Amino acid sequence: MHILTCIKQTPATDNVQIDAVTGTLKREGMAAAINPFDEYAIEEAVRIKERVGGDTKVSCLTMGPPQAEEALRDAIARGADAGFHVCGREFAGADTWATSYALFKAIEKISKEVSPVDLVICGKQTNDGDTGHIGPGLAAWLTWPNVAYVRKVEDIKSNGTGQGGTIVVHRLMEDGIDVLEMDLPAVIAVIKEINEPRVPSLKGKMAGKKAVIPRWDAAALNISLDHVGLKGSPTIVSKSFRPSMKTGGTRIEGNSPEEKARKLVEKLKELKVI
Amino acid sequence: MIYDLTDEQQSIIDISREIGEKKIKPIRMEYDEEEKFPWSIVEELRKADIFGVYIHPNYGGLGGGGFELVLAVEELSRFCGGIALCLAASALGTFPILLYGTPAQKKRWLPDLASGKKLGAFCITEPEAGSDATATKATAKKDGDYYILNGTKTFCSNGEAAEIYSLFFSTNPARGARGITCFVVEKGTKGFGFGKKETKMGIRASSTYELTFDNCRVHKDNLIGGEGKGLFVAQATFDCSRPGVASQALGIAQGAFDEVLAYGRIRRQFGQNILSFQSSQHMIADMATAIEAGRALLYSVTKAMDKDLLAAVEASEKSGAFVADELRKGSAKRWTKESAMVKLYCAEMAMKVTTDCVQLAGGIGYMRDFPIEKYMRDAKITQIYEGTSQIQRNEIGMTITKELAKK
């Protein structure tokens, strides 16, 4: 079986600063690391590999500037077998449409030239963009079924050809858990409840440092320049901002839930809300 | 400071730091409070290949030396000196085998120690033989191909948790210091039991046990370095292991310093940040300087030691002779003075720094809800075990006197 995780190198903090003037994310001088949600994706892929055994292989794919290669090496240190890097100036400014398209073309190439991909695992979202679009977007390009918010992979069966097999996953919903079965190949996006990522091993780190990571630009992926980067992005970001802290509010005190409810209703009536 | 580290060495630091930050930090107070052995961290260190950083690749190790061990222990000790001891104490139990093991003995025990599948331990101390190891009372009496062990050993770090114990018994009480012999005894050997579990001031996540021997039979193949050679084995071991204690002390000092700076940045008194007071700045300056001086001494000494040690290990793999004998063939230098200096300086520095960190944090520094007091409790042991600071001074002084006599 061939499992592929899509990862992104992002600032190594949840506290991303926004340039007050331009409204864009400040990335200069920030320490970078694998997007925390993607660490769960890598870990789950490695756990499936350990569970299924055989010739199961875990590959990692990223799109980003040259230094994003470090994230792929780190992923190999954490148990992945190979890394693939989509990289080129032409990809700059891509929205989630153009990004998922480029990743899709890379997955096609990997399936053809390395071995057919049976399962794509993404993190739920990134800690810088926070959109959560890439997983479902990729599935749309690939025309594969997909489930987001996966908190458990209960079962996976594959014939290892990139064609056929099934996966049973648990999806965390606001009102409970859905248990879903899909045909493979498929795409899942995982949440942090799914596992506890491991710390890299020394042998893994050394393998990561030595790994040869192919770097592909738009030409290598056979993508027209109209479909990548800013040019290929229909999304227009009008503004990024940090929501201002809301202060004030009234605390409803009381000795029992009933009393608090009564006071709340009185208050709402007073404000003519009800 | 840039210490010119290899990729492997930097990786050891990065991995140890990640284990410290993500795995040790969240549990250290609970393990200290409840005096629990850190099996979950042992598992992390196993998976990360850390137990074998100083062991030859022929036994599944990374092939590094004392410096690689020191880097791991320092980084782990920044988060908990007690938990880090599961690694350092295992190494202490491994060094006798590494230095004085025959090819068969190395093949028998080193692979499991390198993978961390089994932990090691070392014990020379007895109720009446502390700094004076020559007063060893526990006996090993020859009986055909076997030795029969009797007596008690105390204060064994990694006690009960470890599987492979390097221990010292008198095979010839009449010969005193020359009658002491080192044996490897495995957990589960009939007649080898565990007595009292000690309750301690610091390093409480580390287990400290009394070991009891009641007609315990071990085969002569378990004898390390030859009959009557026990004190040589112990001294050569301490030469290699003292930098390990120094790195534990250094990590403890650095960890306490990191904590107090983080707190000091947000603590305000008299309308200003407490780090802005000149009295605080002088304390910080002294601490930072002492820590960096300790690190510089520790790194330069262990790197120099490794040059000889790694060559001797390599030669021993080819010749089959003891690593200790290959060491003597080389530059013929013992590292007693330098390794004692490193331990003395770092242990004294750690005690001073952690005490000052508690002082700088004030009342909150004294509270157990806050990690700084624990660093101070953990630092104390580094001035005591593997030779007290006074014994280190004896070693340094004696070596200097001997050097003078040779001139």
Interface residues (C-beta under 8 A of the other chain):
Chain A: R198 V199 P200 S201 L202 K203 K205 M206 K209
Chain B: D7 E8 S11 I12 D14 I15 E18 I19 K22 K23 E44 K47 A48 D49 I50 V53 L62
